[in-house]
C-alpha cells in the first residue's frame, strides 16, 4: 500500500523585516527586533534571526519570527517551485512513486511525495537522519529561512 507524505513550505521574506536597521554595514547590532516578551535581540545580518545557532534566533513557527518577517509571496506555482528548489535526493529514487506540488494561497508550496509503502517512507526518514551523512528533509538542496508544516493523511495509521 502506498504512503503519502505532505509538507507545506513557506519562506520568510528578508526584505519585509519589521525591526530596526541602523544602516551601518558590518555593525554588530545593525538589525534589532523587540520580541513579544519585551526583550530586544540584535545582529549584524538579518539571516541570523533564522539561524538556530545564533543568539538572535527568533524560533520557527514563533509569533516573534512571524512578527519580524512576512512570508515571501509567489505569482504562481512555477515561481514557488523555482524559489524553493525542492527535489527529493537521488538516494531516495527507488522509494518514491511520484512528487506533486501545489500552491496554497500566494505564500505556501504544498509538496506531496508518494512512497511505495509506509516502510519505504520510514527508510527515507531513517536515511535523512543519519548521524554521519544526514540529508536535510530528504532534499537535494534545502534553503535556509524556510518553515514547514507536516500534513499526514490520518487514514494511513499512526506514524
C-alpha positions in Angstrom: 0.0 0.0 0.0 1.4 3.4 -0.9 2.1 6.1 1.6 1.7 9.9 1.0 3.8 12.4 2.9 2.9 16.1 2.6 4.6 19.2 3.8 3.6 22.9 3.4 6.6 25.1 2.9 6.8 28.9 3.4 9.8 31.2 3.1 10.4 34.2 5.3 11.0 37.3 3.3 14.1 39.1 4.5 13.0 42.3 2.7 9.9 42.5 4.9 11.9 42.9 8.1 9.8 44.9 10.6 12.6 45.6 13.1 15.1 48.5 13.0 18.1 48.9 10.8 20.8 51.5 11.7 22.1 51.1 8.1 25.8 50.8 9.2 27.2 47.9 7.2 29.1 45.4 9.4 27.8 46.9 12.6 27.3 44.1 15.2 23.9 45.4 16.1 22.8 46.7 12.7 19.4 44.9 12.9 17.3 44.9 16.1 14.0 43.3 16.8 11.9 43.6 20.0 10.3 40.3 20.9 6.8 39.9 22.3 8.2 39.5 25.8 10.0 42.9 25.5 13.5 41.5 25.0 15.4 43.1 22.1 17.8 41.0 20.1 20.4 42.4 17.7 22.6 41.0 14.9 24.7 42.2 12.0 22.8 40.1 9.4 19.0 39.6 9.1 19.6 35.9 8.3 20.9 35.4 11.8 17.3 35.8 13.2 16.7 32.5 11.3 19.8 30.6 12.4 19.2 28.2 15.4 22.9 28.6 16.4 22.6 32.4 16.8 21.6 34.2 20.0 19.3 36.4 17.9 17.3 33.3 16.6 13.6 34.1 16.9 12.2 30.5 16.7 10.5 28.6 13.9 6.7 28.9 14.0 7.0 31.6 16.7 5.0 34.7 17.0 8.2 36.7 17.1 9.5 35.3 13.8 6.2 35.9 12.1 6.1 39.5 13.5 9.7 40.2 12.3 9.2 38.8 8.8 6.4 38.3 6.4 6.3 35.3 4.1 7.6 35.6 0.6 4.7 35.8 -2.0 4.6 34.0 -5.3 2.9 34.9 -8.5 2.2 31.2 -9.4 3.2 27.6 -8.8 6.2 27.7 -11.2 7.8 30.7 -9.4 7.3 29.0 -6.0 8.8 25.7 -7.2 11.8 27.6 -8.7 12.4 29.5 -5.5 12.2 26.6 -3.1 14.0 24.2 -5.5 12.7 21.1 -3.6 13.8 17.9 -5.3 14.0 14.6 -3.4 17.5 13.4 -3.0 18.6 10.9 -5.6 19.3 8.3 -3.0 15.6 8.0 -2.5 14.6 7.5 -6.2 13.6 3.8 -5.8 11.3 4.6 -2.8 9.3 7.3 -4.5 6.5 6.8 -6.9 5.8 10.5 -7.6 6.2 14.0 -6.3 3.5 16.6 -6.7 3.4 20.3 -6.0 0.6 22.8 -5.5 0.4 26.5 -4.4 -1.8 27.2 -1.4 -2.7 30.9 -1.4 0.2 33.0 -2.6 2.8 32.0 0.0 2.7 28.3 0.6 4.2 25.5 -1.5 2.5 22.1 -0.9 4.7 19.1 -1.7 3.3 15.6 -1.6 5.6 12.6 -2.1 4.0 9.2 -2.7 6.2 6.3 -1.4 5.8 2.7 -2.5 4.9 1.9 1.1 5.0 3.2 4.7 8.1 1.1 5.2 9.8 2.9 2.3 8.8 6.2 3.9 10.3 5.0 7.2 13.6 4.2 5.4 13.5 7.7 3.8 13.3 9.2 7.3 16.0 7.0 8.7 18.4 7.8 5.9 17.7 11.5 6.2 18.6 11.4 10.0 21.8 9.5 9.5 24.3 10.6 12.2 27.2 10.9 9.7 25.7 12.0 6.4 22.2 13.4 7.1 20.1 14.6 4.2 18.1 17.8 5.2 14.4 17.0 4.8 15.4 14.3 2.2 16.0 17.0 -0.5 18.9 17.6 -2.8 19.2 21.1 -1.5 17.3 22.9 1.3 17.4 26.7 1.6 17.7 28.5 5.0 14.8 30.6 6.1 12.1 28.1 5.3 9.3 26.9 7.6 7.1 24.0 7.1 4.1 22.2 8.5 3.5 18.4 8.2 0.2 17.2 6.8 -0.3 13.4 7.1 -3.3 11.5 5.9 -4.8 10.2 9.2 -6.2 7.2 7.3 -2.7 5.8 7.0 -2.5 4.9 10.6 -0.4 6.3 13.5 3.1 7.4 12.5 
